Amino acid sequence: MSRPLHRGISGTRISGNSRDLWDSEMKDKPDIEDLERSRSSDHSYPALKLPFRVLFPGSSSPSKCSVSENGFRSDSLSIGTARSRHKLALLLLRFSLVVIVILALTVSFWWTISISTSSRGQIVHNYRRLQEQLVSDLWDIGELSIGSLRLKEMEFCSEESENYVPCFNVSDILALGNSDFSVSDRHCGQESSQSCLVLPPANYKIPLRWPTGRDVIWVSNVKITAQEVLSSGSLTKRMMMLDEEQISFRSASLMFDGVEDYSHQIAEMIGLRNESNFIQAGVRTILDIGCGYGSFGAHLFSKQLLTMCIANYEASGSQVQLTLERGLPAMIGSFTSKQLPYPSISFDMVHCSRCGTDWDKKDGVYLIEVDRVLKPGGYFVWSSPLTNARNKENQKRWNFVQDFAKNLCWEMLSQQDETVVWKKTSKRNCYDLRKSSSGPSLCSKGHDVESPYYRPLEACIAGTHSRRWIPIEERRTWPSRSQLTNNELAIYGLHPEEFVEDADNWKAAIINYWSLLSPLIFSDHPKRPGDEDPSPPYNMLRNVLDTNAHLGGFNSALLEAGKSVWVMNVVPTNGPNLLPLILDRGFVGVLHDWCEAFPTYPRTYDLVHMQGLLSLETGQQRRCSTLDIFTEIDRLLRPEGWVIVRDTVPLIESARALATRLKWEARVIEIDSDSDEKLLICQKPFFKKQAS
């Protein structure tokens, strides 16, 4: 009996008793049966007409939804209409979805093909940035999650290592089974690497700022005793004053300034008015063999001359260590059996003042090595009592040196007292004009190489086949010399545009580096008591090591920015050898394998710069790890010194982890929005050891 319920629901008003309701139903029954028959005979009509009726409600077609005589609405068609409307709604919904999908695909297609190349690049860049951010976030989450399980920090070395130099320790060399060696020679092996951090001496103090630190150093920072200073017979060693805490080099005093008189004498022997004219004569870089404590180079630095000190390894009283402590270029170097790690024709002058080298020994091979590193037209200056020999034995030795120098095509310019000056020939045909079988022969092209990384000494004259054979007097004088001409760049296979672009990039980088370092120094690391803020341009650095120097652009940009620094430009042996270009620009540098210890004492440099070194080293199968390289960098770095690493994002994140192991304070910094590289700026803390 669903019909009365349906009518009631339709809103029909119900009155009277139940009998009236029943009678009404019975009265309507025949009408309902007639309607049912009518619907069955025309069952297709609603299905055909309903859509149009819905779409056009004002249609004049007959309606079957009429009101009956008793006032009730007829429901036979209304039921069918409701069902049809439901089906119609579903049909319209499906139709609408199809239209929307088609429109969306069409718009997406046209939008996609309308994106420009730059827009696509921006999308790719943004996607990469999201990836990098994800890596960084995951790294930070990992650091927080591992907590106490973080990478273990490295331990400190024992007290015996505070002045230790790997590759020059005699006991280590003997342990390697090498009994045939010279004490001053360099011998590196896997056992030479360290896996600990070198602590400074107990009373170590931060060096005084340049230029004060050039003339006054702290006694506790170097391994030398008062007896070693006072017993020395060297000119530069006699020019030292020692008190309880400081060593003072009295080069500023006219009373004791024999160095100024000495350098003035050399200039006159060359034919110059004074040492200020060395630049006009083509002299910019000087190799000082057995340099004492660097006073000769310290004096010439004010004349825009750059002097590289090399001396043998010394367990104490080190010439190299004191020279570096004064903020002057120096490295451990010896050529008793191996060539120096410099290419041929590298320096404008080679200087030896009582340097302890027996030039007449081993058939003159030491003089041949001097000739190899000396540029055409360059000068060899030698001061020794042997030049004024009185006994027959010393006279014989002196005569040998004179004759051998002549066979090397050296011209003796002058001799005064104990000092002699020779000039290397500028003409290659000089060697052909020598008497037959007189003097050493010319090296073949196979032996005349520009990558002599500690190769055995050669008994032949090198450099004559080089396209770099340009007399020093024909080169542009300093500082124009640092900007190579197009013809000079062609020698190295470089385009001028590449050279200019490199220079511009480094000029911008130096500005950014200084703007980053200055606030860090003056905010995070307040000035030490008694120190005044350095005046602009904030010369807080002096000794700088560029581990992957490339074209020397970092060095050039520092000088152009007015920074009073010198840079040791290191060219890795497993990369392209551009050291000849760097040296020809008037800078100093050296070849080096970063899987070996650098030839210097601990606490040498204020700043270590690493541009692309990690990419270079990790891109090859190497016998050392990045941690080994970082440990060596820590040995070279002074307390409160800085490290700037610039490399790809994954390598920077890896380097940041290593920095924490080395106890460095590290920060990762974005370079710019469209760069694939990042900066890692680190500072080595000053860990003080308790005095015993």
Rosetta blueprint (number, residue, H / E / L):
1 M L
2 S H
3 R H
4 P H
5 L H
6 H H
7 R H
8 G H
9 I H
10 S L
11 G L
12 T L
13 R L
14 I L
15 S L
16 G L
17 N L
18 S H
19 R H
20 D H
21 L H
22 W H
23 D H
24 S H
25 E H
26 M H
27 K H
28 D H
29 K H
30 P H
31 D H
32 I H
33 E H
34 D H
35 L H
36 E H
37 R H
38 S H
39 R H
40 S H
41 S H
42 D L
43 H L
44 S L
45 Y H
46 P H
47 A H
48 L H
49 K H
50 L H
51 P H
52 F H
53 R H
54 V H
55 L H
56 F L
57 P L
58 G L
59 S L
60 S L
61 S L
62 P L
63 S L
64 K L
65 C L
66 S L
67 V E
68 S L
69 E L
70 N L
71 G L
72 F L
73 R E
74 S L
75 D L
76 S H
77 L H
78 S H
79 I H
80 G H
81 T H
82 A H
83 R H
84 S H
85 R H
86 H H
87 K H
88 L H
89 A H
90 L H
91 L H
92 L H
93 L H
94 R H
95 F H
96 S H
97 L H
98 V H
99 V H
100 I H
101 V H
102 I H
103 L H
104 A H
105 L H
106 T H
107 V H
108 S H
109 F H
110 W H
111 W H
112 T H
113 I H
114 S L
115 I L
116 S L
117 T H
118 S H
119 S H
120 R H
121 G H
122 Q H
123 I H
124 V H
125 H H
126 N H
127 Y H
128 R H
129 R H
130 L H
131 Q H
132 E H
133 Q H
134 L H
135 V H
136 S H
137 D H
138 L H
139 W H
140 D H
141 I H
142 G H
143 E H
144 L H
145 S H
146 I H
147 G H
148 S H
149 L H
150 R L
151 L L
152 K L
153 E L
154 M L
155 E L
156 F E
157 C L
158 S L
159 E H
160 E H
161 S H
162 E L
163 N L
164 Y L
165 V L
166 P L
167 C L
168 F L
169 N L
170 V H
171 S H
172 D H
173 I H
174 L H
175 A H
176 L L
177 G L
178 N L
179 S L
180 D L
181 F L
182 S L
183 V L
184 S L
185 D L
186 R L
187 H L
188 C L
189 G L
190 Q H
191 E H
192 S H
193 S L
194 Q L
195 S L
196 C L
197 L E
198 V L
199 L L
200 P L
201 P L
202 A L
203 N L
204 Y L
205 K L
206 I L
207 P L
208 L L
209 R L
210 W L
211 P L
212 T H
213 G H
214 R H
215 D H
216 V E
217 I E
218 W E
219 V H
220 S H
221 N H
222 V L
223 K L
224 I L
225 T L
226 A H
227 Q H
228 E H
229 V H
230 L H
231 S L
232 S L
233 G L
234 S L
235 L H
236 T H
237 K H
238 R H
239 M L
240 M E
241 M E
242 L E
243 D L
244 E L
245 E L
246 Q E
247 I E
248 S E
249 F E
250 R L
251 S L
252 A L
253 S L
254 L L
255 M L
256 F L
257 D L
258 G H
259 V H
260 E H
261 D H
262 Y H
263 S H
264 H H
265 Q H
266 I H
267 A H
268 E H
269 M H
270 I H
271 G L
272 L L
273 R L
274 N L
275 E H
276 S H
277 N H
278 F L
279 I L
280 Q L
281 A L
282 G L
283 V L
284 R L
285 T E
286 I E
287 L E
288 D E
289 I E
290 G L
291 C L
292 G L
293 Y L
294 G L
295 S H
296 F H
297 G H
298 A H
299 H H
300 L H
301 F H
302 S L
303 K L
304 Q L
305 L L
306 L E
307 T E
308 M E
309 C E
310 I E
311 A E
312 N L
313 Y L
314 E L
315 A L
316 S L
317 G L
318 S L
319 Q H
320 V H
321 Q H
322 L H
323 T H
324 L H
325 E H
326 R L
327 G L
328 L L
329 P L
330 A E
331 M E
332 I E
333 G L
334 S L
335 F L
336 T L
337 S L
338 K E
339 Q L
340 L L
341 P L
342 Y L
343 P L
344 S L
345 I L
346 S L
347 F E
348 D E
349 M E
350 V E
351 H E
352 C E
353 S E
354 R L
355 C L
356 G L
357 T L
358 D L
359 W L
360 D L
361 K L
362 K H
363 D H
364 G H
365 V H
366 Y H
367 L H
368 I H
369 E H
370 V H
371 D H
372 R H
373 V H
374 L E
375 K E
376 P E
377 G E
378 G E
379 Y E
380 F E
381 V E
382 W E
383 S E
384 S L
385 P H
386 L H
387 T H
388 N H
389 A L
390 R L
391 N L
392 K H
393 E H
394 N H
395 Q H
396 K H
397 R H
398 W H
399 N H
400 F H
401 V H
402 Q H
403 D H
404 F H
405 A H
406 K H
407 N H
408 L L
409 C L
410 W E
411 E E
412 M E
413 L E
414 S E
415 Q E
416 Q E
417 D L
418 E L
419 T E
420 V E
421 V E
422 W E
423 K E
424 K E
425 T L
426 S L
427 K L
428 R H
429 N H
430 C H
431 Y L
432 D L
433 L L
434 R L
435 K L
436 S L
437 S L
438 S L
439 G L
440 P L
441 S L
442 L E
443 C L
444 S L
445 K L
446 G L
447 H L
448 D L
449 V L
450 E L
451 S L
452 P L
453 Y L
454 Y L
455 R L
456 P E
457 L L
458 E L
459 A L
460 C L
461 I E
462 A L
463 G L
464 T L
465 H L
466 S L
467 R L
468 R L
469 W L
470 I L
471 P L
472 I H
473 E H
474 E H
475 R L
476 R L
477 T L
478 W L
479 P L
480 S H
481 R H
482 S H
483 Q L
484 L L
485 T L
486 N H
487 N H
488 E H
489 L H
490 A H
491 I H
492 Y L
493 G L
494 L L
495 H L
496 P H
497 E H
498 E H
499 F H
500 V H
501 E H
502 D H
503 A H
504 D H
505 N H
506 W H
507 K H
508 A H
509 A H
510 I H
511 I H
512 N H
513 Y H
514 W H
515 S H
516 L H
517 L H
518 S H
519 P H
520 L H
521 I H
522 F H
523 S H
524 D H
525 H L
526 P L
527 K L
528 R L
529 P L
530 G L
531 D L
532 E L
533 D L
534 P L
535 S L
536 P L
537 P L
538 Y L
539 N L
540 M L
541 L L
542 R L
543 N E
544 V E
545 L E
546 D E
547 T L
548 N L
549 A L
550 H L
551 L L
552 G L
553 G H
554 F H
555 N H
556 S H
557 A H
558 L H
559 L H
560 E H
561 A L
562 G L
563 K L
564 S L
565 V L
566 W E
567 V E
568 M E
569 N E
570 V E
571 V E
572 P E
573 T L
574 N L
575 G L
576 P L
577 N L
578 L L
579 L H
580 P H
581 L H
582 I H
583 L H
584 D H
585 R L
586 G L
587 F L
588 V E
589 G E
590 V E
591 L E
592 H E
593 D L
594 W L
595 C L
596 E L
597 A L
598 F L
599 P L
600 T L
601 Y L
602 P L
603 R L
604 T L
605 Y E
606 D E
607 L E
608 V E
609 H E
610 M E
611 Q E
612 G L
613 L H
614 L H
615 S H
616 L H
617 E H
618 T H
619 G L
620 Q L
621 Q L
622 R L
623 R L
624 C L
625 S L
626 T H
627 L H
628 D H
629 I H
630 F H
631 T H
632 E H
633 I H
634 D H
635 R H
636 L H
637 L E
638 R E
639 P E
640 E E
641 G E
642 W E
643 V E
644 I E
645 V E
646 R E
647 D E
648 T E
649 V H
650 P H
651 L H
652 I H
653 E H
654 S H
655 A H
656 R H
657 A H
658 L H
659 A H
660 T H
661 R H
662 L L
663 K L
664 W L
665 E E
666 A E
667 R E
668 V E
669 I E
670 E E
671 I L
672 D L
673 S L
674 D L
675 S L
676 D L
677 E E
678 K E
679 L E
680 L E
681 I E
682 C E
683 Q E
684 K L
685 P L
686 F L
687 F L
688 K L
689 K L
690 Q L
691 A L
692 S L
